[in-house]
């Protein structure tokens, strides 16, 4: 009798976010996963640290699908915390480190969070928000700085300071005998809070399957592999910044975390120091880079690609960026939190159609439809609708808005996301962003794209940044107002701007008002704060 050995066990791709960390730690344990300042963590260290914190969370009573708010600056501890929450079966809610007490209070209540993980430096804001009265607080930082005297409401987790000494998170005198609950890919992994049109932020419900699917598609078209080093200057509360970490862990790369793009000089120095290959940007970063006196003094030769989302880059900025970084591919992209990403423009097309955001990314369907749901023709404006496994589950605690935005298709698994974004397509099917439904300016009976006006103005020499809004007007309904940041030594006048617009825009799109400001007010994620502009929060030049 011949004995046939069983076939070798096949290794399938993980379906849960934290399983990708375990796999990368197993495959390349000594490889640097994270760099933050002088702190470096290997995949093995990141995996072990998040295991220990996960055990602590289970000991605190965390149950499957419980929400845990993480209030931290971009740091190694923040990454450890999010993977620990996932390993413990929970749902992480990442907040910007600069969040104020009212928003922290709102998110804790809305999410129903039982645990808050935060740095000791956030003690004032957490106390003001009453966090210690609503949930258990896990403090990251030196024990001597722990603000909570009661072990009933807080535990000490030393984070980077103690990790360096080999210490483990302290769960007091308790020994954790708890085990993490079973997690499947259709369970929630995160609530990502995004600005809502009604004022309060909305928690977008993301499953493991949604997030892994989105990340895999992006990795595929960007072409990432373990040789990539990503510089992330965006907050982890912004899904664009968060996914830089999630994706790098999936393909086994390295992420360099910088606290903010406000310190662009330091970030650009890091590109040369760490031989960064990938740099995710938003238009603000590009405008800051192009406004520098001599950006060529930085060693940017290692850059393989840049990605842009959040808003479309003005065509003039694309041209100048391509001239500055001729060896780097530039990916223009479009996405929204409700599905993470929709489309991308292959870098080889950017010179031919710089105003486009491309075609749907892998495993995605996207169409432009009219109000009756019929697909629009070439050049016609309509609403973008999206289908795919990355389309999320709706809005936490808001079934009405969920029903309006996430609509059923032909069968149970087919959900159609109605984005509320206006698009058009060209004869080859490439997509062009026209504007948010709420951002379209209606003047003289015409619909005007703020994006189109901004792009035209940015083509004028001496313009560093521009934002356009509609302001109330008794005769026009809305009047077009442009806010402009001048470039260095630029002597632009209102007449210069209006003359340029008259030469490049239809008459009804020419601004009625032009204001010069020192800066464009922006959200923590780098997007234009249009409400702040209309309320006069941009300092006058």
Secondary structure, DSSP 8 states (H G I E B T S, - for coil): --------------SSHHHHHHHHHHHSTTSEEEEETTEEEEHHHHHHHHHHHHHHHHHTT--TT-EEEEE--SSHHHHHHHHHHHHTT-EEEEE-TT--HHHHHHHHHHHT-SEEEEEGGGHHHHHHTTHHHHSEEEEES-GGG-----TTTEEEE-HHHHHTTT-----TT-----------TTSEEEEEEE--TTSS-EEEEEEHHHHHHHHHHHHHHHT--TT-EEEE-S-TTSHHHHHHHHHHHHHT-EEEE-S-GGGHHHHHHHHHHHT--EEEE-HHHHHHHHHSS-GGGS--TT--EEEE-SS---HHHHHHHHHHTTTSEEEEEE--TTTS--EEE-GGGTTT-TT--BEE-TTEEEEEE-TTS-B--TT--EEEEEEETT----BTT-HHHHHHHEEE-SSTT-EEEEEEEEEEE-TT--EEEEEETTT-EEETTEEE-HHHHHHHHHTSTTEEEEEEEEEEETTTEEEEEEEEEE-TT----HHHHHHHHHHHS-GGGS-SEEEEBS---B-TTS-B-HHHHHTT-S-B-
